[in-house]
Amino acid sequence: MMENTFVQNQCLSCGGAIENPEYKNCPHCGTLLDEVQAKINQRNKNIELCHNCGSPVTYNIEKQQFSCDYCHSTFTPQSEKDLDRVVFEADNLIPFQVPKGLAKKRFFEWLIKGNNVPNDILDRMDNIQLEQVYVPYMGANIVYEGSWGAEIGYNRSETYTHYETREGKKGEKYSEPVTRTRTVVDWNHHSDVFSGHTHKSFLVNSELKGSVAEFMKKVGDLIFSADTKPFDQHYTAGTRQLKISPDKVSESLRSVRDIAQEEANKTVLRLLPGDKKKNATVTKLSYKLTSHYTYVPFWKITYKYEGVDYIVLVTAAKNEKIELDGSKPVSQNDTKIEKRMILSGRIGLLASVFGFLMTLFDVIPNAGPFWAVVVAAGIIVWIFFAIKRALFHRGNRKNLKKILAEHQEYLELSNKYPQ
């Protein structure tokens, strides 16, 4: 009889009887009965992530593999390690839509914009080089569905009697009924199903850093261009292709579940009926991910000014929508002039604040009119230098625009690309 005491005959979770000691899961509530397996699952949860959808996965000790409850993917520990050595290939690409001349023209126009750009930038910059670069993105199409529950309130009007105290002709007081209308809310629990889909793009290259990477992320919607073509080597001839980084792919996949949850929450909030809502919750959610890797074209422009190298990136996926970002030189002399104007304006503003405080607390009796003049003068000084700065920048930009209009190479490009 001693042996029978070691047979698990009752579920520790729900208390249900376990008739067959060979059961792996409780037939009543489905709880895992193998304590060793349960500990392994708990240890691996939220540590190992599915490399298909990014959800937490558990390790099955019998099958010696990980499994995902969300997308039902299975993989071995070795395949998880091998993911870091996978060489990803692009599924499709966007051919270069922006010709070299148009990219250079837009570069010239971008270069003269902004504050404190040197007036001699067009004459003194040299060694301008344009390179075609393909940057990899992962496009994620997420289709989700689930159910929601919430407390939904509907407004309705009702009348009620309110007693008001009146006073008679002889001063006696009495109560008089008055009929009024008020709005009340009838609350009930509601639930329903929902579905939706969303698109998201991810930069999947680890070579790009800082502001360059941020610019690439910002223009990532270009991968959904209608001009996408199946990947073909002849499109990439003469170009440089950045590699798809496995760690960036893994990072992107991990965020898919959060994106699905966020979009589901937004969808539910849009669908909720009634006049008022509270305690809205997504009670069930599932999603399907379809991903593809796309090479997106960019022009990389490098140039020198006073011996310093500068880099500019130009989107090349759409002719009608060209965006640029990069570095450009700044005139040190103009910057000093601007700083002096900023300082002068701040002194005026501080003087007005000081005068206001002296007036407010009446620090010097009978000096109110004097401090009022200080306040007004300080504000006038601040406004004066703010206007002076604006006119200073406007004059510089106007001068640079005039210089550009006379620049020979820009004139030739403008005639060729009038758009």
C-alpha positions in Angstrom: 0.0 0.0 0.0 3.0 2.2 0.6 3.6 2.5 -3.2 0.1 3.9 -3.8 0.8 7.0 -1.8 3.2 8.2 -4.5 0.6 8.0 -7.2 -0.9 11.4 -8.1 -4.7 10.7 -7.9 -5.9 14.3 -7.4 -5.2 17.5 -9.5 -3.5 20.1 -7.3 -5.1 22.9 -9.4 -8.8 21.9 -9.5 -9.0 18.9 -7.1 -10.4 16.6 -9.8 -9.8 12.9 -9.5 -7.0 11.4 -11.7 -8.0 7.9 -12.5 -5.2 7.0 -14.8 -1.6 7.7 -13.4 -0.4 7.9 -17.1 -2.3 11.1 -17.7 0.0 14.1 -18.5 -2.7 16.7 -18.1 -5.7 16.9 -15.8 -8.8 15.7 -17.8 -10.9 18.2 -15.9 -9.0 21.5 -16.2 -6.1 20.7 -18.5 -3.4 21.6 -15.9 0.0 19.9 -16.6 0.5 17.2 -14.0 4.2 16.6 -14.6 5.9 18.8 -12.0 9.3 18.6 -13.8 7.7 19.7 -17.0 5.8 22.5 -15.2 9.0 23.9 -13.7 10.7 23.8 -17.1 7.8 25.7 -18.6 7.8 28.3 -15.9 11.6 28.8 -16.2 11.5 29.2 -20.0 8.4 31.4 -20.1 9.2 35.0 -21.1 12.9 34.0 -21.6 12.7 32.1 -24.9 10.7 33.8 -27.6 9.2 32.5 -30.8 11.3 33.6 -33.7 8.2 33.6 -35.9 5.9 35.8 -33.9 7.8 37.0 -30.9 5.5 35.4 -28.3 6.9 33.5 -25.2 7.4 29.8 -25.8 7.7 26.7 -23.6 10.1 23.8 -23.8 8.7 20.3 -24.1 10.9 17.9 -22.3 9.7 14.8 -24.1 9.9 16.2 -27.6 13.0 18.2 -26.9 11.7 21.3 -28.6 10.1 24.6 -28.0 6.5 25.3 -29.0 4.5 28.5 -29.4 0.9 28.7 -28.2 0.1 31.6 -30.4 1.4 30.7 -33.9 1.9 27.0 -33.2 5.5 27.1 -34.4 7.9 24.5 -33.1 11.7 24.5 -33.1 14.6 22.9 -31.3 17.2 24.7 -29.1 19.7 24.1 -31.9 17.4 25.9 -34.5 17.1 28.8 -32.0 20.9 29.1 -31.9 21.1 28.7 -35.7 18.8 31.7 -36.1 21.8 33.9 -35.3 23.7 32.4 -38.2 20.9 32.6 -40.8 21.6 34.5 -43.9 18.3 36.3 -44.8 17.5 36.9 -48.4 15.2 39.6 -49.7 11.8 38.6 -51.0 11.3 41.7 -53.1 12.6 45.1 -53.8 11.7 48.5 -55.1 13.7 49.5 -58.2 15.3 53.0 -58.2 12.6 55.5 -59.2 14.6 58.7 -58.7 17.3 59.3 -61.3 20.8 60.5 -60.2 20.3 64.0 -61.6 17.0 64.6 -59.8 18.5 63.4 -56.5 21.4 65.8 -56.9 19.0 68.7 -57.8 16.9 68.0 -54.6 20.2 67.8 -52.7 21.2 71.3 -53.8 17.7 72.6 -52.8 17.9 70.9 -49.4 21.5 72.2 -48.8 20.6 75.9 -48.7 17.7 75.5 -46.3 18.0 76.0 -42.6 19.7 78.5 -40.4 23.3 79.7 -40.5 24.2 77.9 -43.7 27.5 79.3 -45.1 26.9 81.6 -48.0 29.8 80.1 -49.9 28.6 76.5 -49.5 27.8 76.0 -53.2 31.2 77.4 -54.3 33.5 75.8 -51.8 32.1 72.3 -51.4 33.7 69.6 -53.5 34.1 65.9 -54.2 30.3 65.3 -54.4 29.7 61.5 -54.8 26.4 59.7 -55.3 26.0 56.0 -54.5 23.0 53.8 -54.9 22.2 51.9 -51.7 19.6 49.3 -51.0 18.4 49.2 -47.3 16.5 46.1 -46.0 13.1 46.4 -44.2 10.8 43.7 -42.9 7.2 44.3 -43.8 4.7 42.8 -41.4 1.0 42.2 -42.3 -0.8 41.4 -39.0 -4.3 40.0 -39.1 -5.9 39.7 -35.7 -9.2 38.7 -34.2 -10.6 38.1 -30.7 -13.4 39.0 -28.3 -14.0 41.9 -25.9 -16.1 42.6 -22.8 -17.1 45.9 -21.3 -19.7 47.7 -19.2 -21.8 49.7 -21.6 -24.1 52.5 -20.5 -27.1 53.9 -22.3 -28.5 57.3 -21.4 -32.2 57.8 -20.7 -34.3 60.6 -19.4 -36.6 60.3 -16.5 -38.8 62.7 -14.6 -38.9 63.0 -10.8 -40.6 65.2 -8.2 -38.5 67.7 -6.3 -40.0 69.6 -3.4 -39.1 73.3 -3.1 -39.7 75.4 -0.1 -42.0 78.4 -0.7 -43.1 81.3 1.4 -46.7 82.4 1.6 -48.1 85.9 1.7 -48.2 85.8 5.5 -44.6 84.5 5.8 -45.6 80.9 6.3 -43.4 78.3 4.6 -44.6 75.3 2.7 -43.3 72.7 0.3 -44.4 72.6 -3.3 -43.7 69.7 -5.7 -41.8 70.5 -8.9 -41.4 68.1 -11.8 -37.9 67.9 -13.2 -36.1 65.8 -15.8 -32.7 64.2 -15.3 -30.4 61.9 -17.3 -29.6 58.5 -15.9 -27.3 55.7 -17.2 -28.4 52.1 -17.5 -25.3 49.9 -17.2 -25.1 46.4 -18.6 -22.2 44.0 -19.4 -21.7 43.4 -23.2 -19.4 41.3 -25.2 -18.7 40.6 -28.8 -16.1 39.6 -31.3 -13.8 41.8 -33.4 -11.2 41.5 -36.2 -8.8 43.8 -38.1 -5.4 44.1 -39.7 -2.5 46.4 -39.7 0.8 47.0 -41.5 4.1 47.7 -39.9 7.6 48.1 -41.3 10.9 47.5 -39.4 14.4 48.5 -40.3 16.3 45.2 -40.1 19.9 46.4 -40.5 22.3 46.9 -37.6 24.9 48.9 -39.5 22.9 52.1 -39.5 23.1 54.1 -36.2 21.9 57.3 -34.6 20.1 59.9 -36.7 20.6 57.9 -39.9 18.7 54.9 -38.5 16.0 57.2 -37.2 15.5 58.7 -40.6 15.4 55.3 -42.2 12.7 54.2 -39.7 10.7 57.3 -40.4 10.5 56.6 -44.1 9.9 52.9 -43.6 6.4 53.1 -45.0 8.0 53.2 -48.5 8.2 49.4 -48.4 4.4 49.3 -49.1 4.9 51.0 -52.4 2.9 49.7 -55.3 6.2 49.6 -57.3 7.5 46.6 -55.3 8.9 43.8 -57.6 10.1 40.3 -56.9 13.7 40.2 -56.0 15.9 40.0 -59.1 19.7 40.5 -59.2 19.6 42.6 -62.3 17.9 45.4 -60.3 20.8 45.5 -57.9 23.6 45.6 -60.4 26.0 48.5 -59.6 24.4 49.1 -56.2 25.4 48.4 -52.6 23.0 46.2 -50.5 23.1 46.4 -46.8 22.7 43.0 -45.0 19.6 41.8 -43.2 20.6 41.4 -39.5 19.2 38.4 -37.7 19.3 40.2 -34.4 17.1 43.0 -35.9 14.8 40.5 -37.3 14.4 38.8 -33.9 13.9 42.2 -32.3 11.2 43.1 -34.8 9.4 39.8 -34.4 9.3 40.2 -30.6 7.4 43.5 -31.0 4.7 42.0 -33.2 2.6 40.7 -30.3 2.6 44.1 -28.6 1.6 45.7 -31.9 -1.3 43.3 -32.3 -2.4 44.0 -28.8 -2.2 47.7 -29.3 -4.2 47.6 -32.5 -6.8 45.3 -31.0 -7.3 47.7 -28.1 -7.8 50.6 -30.6 -10.2 48.5 -32.7 -12.3 47.6 -29.6 -12.5 51.2 -28.5 -13.8 52.2 -31.9 -16.4 49.4 -31.9 -17.8 49.9 -28.4 -21.5 50.8 -28.5 -23.5 52.9 -26.1 -23.2 56.4 -24.7 -20.7 55.6 -22.0 -18.2 52.7 -21.5 -16.0 51.4 -18.7 -13.8 48.4 -17.9 -13.3 47.6 -21.6 -11.0 44.6 -22.0 -9.8 42.4 -24.8 -10.7 39.0 -23.4 -9.3 36.9 -26.2 -6.8 37.7 -28.9 -5.1 35.7 -31.7 -3.2 37.0 -34.7 -1.5 35.8 -37.8 1.7 37.3 -39.1 2.8 37.4 -42.7 6.2 39.0 -43.2 8.4 39.7 -46.1 11.8 41.4 -46.6 12.1 44.3 -49.0 15.1 46.2 -50.3 14.3 49.9 -50.4 16.4 52.2 -52.6 18.3 55.3 -51.3 20.9 57.7 -52.8 23.8 58.2 -50.5 25.5 61.6 -51.2 28.9 62.4 -49.7 30.6 65.8 -50.1 33.4 67.8 -48.5 33.4 71.4 -47.2 36.6 72.9 -45.7 38.1 69.4 -45.5 35.2 67.9 -43.5 33.1 65.0 -44.8 29.3 65.2 -44.8 26.7 62.6 -45.7 23.1 63.0 -47.0 20.5 60.3 -47.6 17.8 60.7 -50.3 14.8 58.4 -50.7 14.6 56.9 -54.2 11.4 54.8 -54.0 9.0 57.5 -55.2 9.5 60.3 -57.7 6.7 62.4 -56.3 7.8 62.0 -52.7 11.5 62.6 -52.1 12.8 63.1 -48.5 16.3 64.0 -47.4 18.2 63.9 -44.2 21.8 64.3 -43.3 24.5 66.7 -42.1 25.5 70.1 -43.4 28.0 72.8 -42.3 27.1 75.8 -40.2 28.6 79.2 -40.5 30.4 79.9 -37.2 30.3 83.7 -37.8 26.5 83.7 -38.3 26.1 81.4 -35.3 27.9 83.9 -33.1 25.8 86.8 -34.4 22.6 84.8 -33.7 23.8 83.9 -30.2 24.4 87.6 -29.4 20.9 88.4 -30.6 19.4 85.6 -28.5 21.4 86.8 -25.4 20.3 90.4 -25.9 16.6 89.3 -26.2 16.9 87.2 -23.1 18.3 90.1 -21.1 15.4 92.2 -22.1 13.0 89.5 -21.1 14.7 89.0 -17.7 14.5 92.8 -17.1 10.8 92.8 -17.8 10.3 89.8 -15.4 12.4 91.5 -12.7 10.4 94.8 -13.1 7.1 92.9 -12.9 8.2 91.1 -9.6 9.4 94.4 -8.1 6.0 95.9 -8.9 4.1 92.9 -7.7 5.8 92.8 -4.3 6.1 96.6 -4.0 9.8 96.3 -3.0 10.4 100.1 -3.4 7.4 102.2 -2.4 6.0 104.6 -4.9 8.3 103.2 -7.7 5.5 101.5 -9.6 5.6 103.7 -12.7 9.4 103.2 -13.0 9.1 99.4 -12.9 6.2 99.5 -15.3 8.5 101.3 -17.8 11.2 98.6 -17.2 8.7 95.8 -17.9 7.5 97.5 -21.1 11.1 98.3 -22.2 12.2 94.7 -21.5 9.4 93.2 -23.6 10.1 95.7 -26.4 13.8 94.7 -26.4 12.9 90.9 -26.5 10.5 91.4 -29.4 13.0 93.6 -31.3 15.8 91.0 -31.2 13.3 88.2 -32.0 12.3 90.1 -35.2 15.9 90.9 -35.9 16.8 87.2 -35.8 14.0 86.3 -38.1 15.0 89.0 -40.6 18.6 87.9 -40.3 17.8 84.3 -41.2 15.4 85.4 -43.9 18.1 87.5 -45.5 20.6 84.6 -45.4 18.1 82.2 -47.0 17.1 84.7 -49.6 20.8 85.3 -50.5 21.5 81.6 -50.7 18.4 81.1 -52.9 19.7 83.8 -55.3 23.2 82.1 -55.4 21.5 78.7 -56.1 19.5 80.2 -59.0 22.7 81.3 -60.6 24.6 78.1 -60.0 25.5 76.5 -63.3 25.1 72.9 -62.5 21.8 73.5 -60.7 20.5 75.4 -63.7 21.3 72.5 -66.0 19.6 70.0 -63.6 16.5 72.3 -63.4 16.2 72.3 -67.1 16.4 68.5 -67.2 14.2 67.9 -64.2 11.7 70.8 -64.0 9.4 69.1 -61.4 
